[in-house]
Amino acid sequence: MAGLKGKHMFGIVKVGEKGQIVIPAEARKIFDIKPGDSLLMLGDEEQGIAIVKSEPFIQFAEEIFKAKESREEDK
């Protein structure tokens, strides 16, 4: 994907007998994915599957809950 900054194609991965895939080393390096990291799998039946690090989503959810609690305390 030459010329598309920040866009990558890491190749083809195969699904094993247990439904597992191996994330290519280059992708793990670029996205700083290490053993033990939690990943969130999203799916859209028309567009496909996306796998992202879960930490930003968890932090976002925590901020939403804190804001909600704060508003409820102000009532």
C-alpha positions in Angstrom: 0.0 0.0 0.0 2.6 2.5 -1.0 1.7 6.1 -0.6 -1.0 5.5 2.0 0.6 6.7 5.2 -0.4 4.8 8.3 -2.1 2.0 6.2 -0.7 -1.5 6.2 -1.3 -4.9 4.7 0.3 -7.6 6.8 -0.5 -10.5 4.6 -2.8 -13.5 5.1 -3.3 -15.3 8.3 -4.9 -18.7 8.7 -7.4 -19.7 11.3 -6.3 -22.8 13.2 -8.4 -25.7 14.4 -9.3 -23.9 17.6 -10.3 -20.7 15.8 -7.0 -18.9 16.6 -5.0 -16.6 14.4 -1.4 -15.4 14.7 -1.0 -11.7 14.6 2.0 -11.0 12.3 5.2 -9.8 14.0 5.3 -6.5 12.1 1.7 -5.7 13.2 2.5 -6.5 16.8 5.5 -4.2 16.6 3.7 -1.3 14.9 0.7 -1.5 17.3 2.8 -2.4 20.4 0.9 -5.6 21.1 2.6 -7.7 23.7 1.8 -11.1 25.3 -1.0 -10.7 27.8 -2.5 -7.7 26.1 -6.3 -7.7 25.8 -7.7 -7.0 22.4 -11.3 -6.1 21.6 -12.8 -7.8 18.5 -15.5 -5.7 16.7 -17.6 -7.0 13.8 -19.8 -5.6 11.1 -21.6 -8.2 9.0 -21.1 -6.1 5.9 -17.6 -4.7 6.5 -15.8 -7.4 8.4 -13.8 -7.8 11.6 -11.6 -5.2 13.4 -9.3 -6.0 16.3 -8.1 -3.2 18.5 -6.4 -2.8 21.8 -9.0 -2.7 24.5 -7.3 -0.2 26.9 -8.6 2.9 25.1 -12.1 1.6 25.1 -12.0 0.7 28.8 -10.6 4.1 29.7 -13.4 5.8 27.7 -16.1 3.7 29.4 -14.6 4.5 32.8 -14.7 8.2 32.0 -18.4 7.9 30.9 -19.3 6.1 34.2 -17.4 8.7 36.2 -19.2 11.6 34.4 -22.6 9.9 35.0 -21.9 9.4 38.7 -20.8 13.0 39.0 -24.0 14.2 37.4 -26.1 12.0 39.6 -24.3 13.4 42.7 -25.0 16.9 41.6 -28.8 16.3 41.6 
